[in-house]
Amino acid sequence: MKPVVRPVAYAVLIVLAVLFFFRFRAADRRDVLRSTERKLEQLNEAANREVGAPSVNAASSNATGNPSTNPPSTTLPASSLPPIPNSVGSTTPNSNGAPPPPVLNPTPPGTASAEEASRKDRATAITDMALFLLSLVILGILAAWDVAQYFGGRAGQAVMAENYLPPTDKEYEAAEAEWSKGNHLDALNMMRAYLKRNPNEQHVAIRIAEIYEKDLNNYLAAALELEDVLQRKLPREKWGWTAIHLVNIYSGKLNQTDKALLTLQRIVRDYPETAAAKKARQRLGLPEESTPPAAEPVAETPSRPPKASPPPEPENPALPKGFRAKK
């Protein structure tokens, strides 16, 4: 992925994740509110049914033979009563002439449409949650890839410090293609833009110095590029040969022998073990650092064990009768 596309991809994924998360929360809240409204409507319907149930009146109690303790009421005929609006909003009185029962909270129409809207909100919430999780997964994969690339490059530089070759990039290859076409200035601009985004790839700066020196014959610009490269942290062998290249430009086309001598002395002083330091000592006329030859180990000759002395003869050896020991 190109360096310009990577931050844009991160920004787009983060914005999408935040957007889908808030859409999920809004749809979930709407679903909860509609569920609460449906429960309240059911409670209101139950209360309305309880209020509208027929009750035992005074006339029925008198019919059973129990004396009524209530005073006689003067009931007006139903025709003389003013019309009372019923539950559906009409002013027509009931068939028995009695006023309709009070309604606490009439059930609003459109219950089916409310349930349909609740189902849509639930489906929207599920879809937004899935898209939110998908955005997080893609963002995590992209971040893991970048982290793996970074630490993989660091590990490669640590393991192969001297022989590590940075991977080529398509943008850098495009700059080399422009150079091969003879468009040296365009190639330089593309390489500088690439080096600005990847400051650790100093081989691009060395390549810029080579183009200045060999193609544009601008030796001062090449020397300035190499001086900037030597300020960076490079492998010791790479630093030494880059410094030798700079010395050649100083002592050759620029005719700056004092800077060439200072650079050679710096190579010998700071990087004495490198192959570039050996070449610098030759140009300075310094003797090679001689290391004393290692002393050859003396082979130890195995010592012969001492000969065992014969056992002493006994003073009075046991001889047969008639024999004497020889003196």
Secondary structure, 3 states (H helix, E strand, C coil): CCCCHHHHHHHHHHHHHHHHHHHHHHHHHHHHHHHHHHHHHHHHHHHHHHHCCCCCCHHHHHHCCCCCCCCCCCCCCHHHCCCCCCCCCCCCCCCCCCCCCCCCCCCCCCHHHHHHHHHHHHHHHHHHHHHHHHHHHHHHHHHHHHHHHHHHHHHHHHHCCCCCCCCCCHHHHHHHHHHHCCCHHHHHHHHHHHHHHCCCCCHHHHHHHHHHHHHCCCHHHHHHHHHHHHCCCCCHHHHHHHHHHHHHHHHCCCCCHHHHHHHHHHHHHHCCCCHHHHHHHHHHCCCCCCCCCCCCCCCCCCCCCCCCCCCCCCCCCCCCCCCCCCC
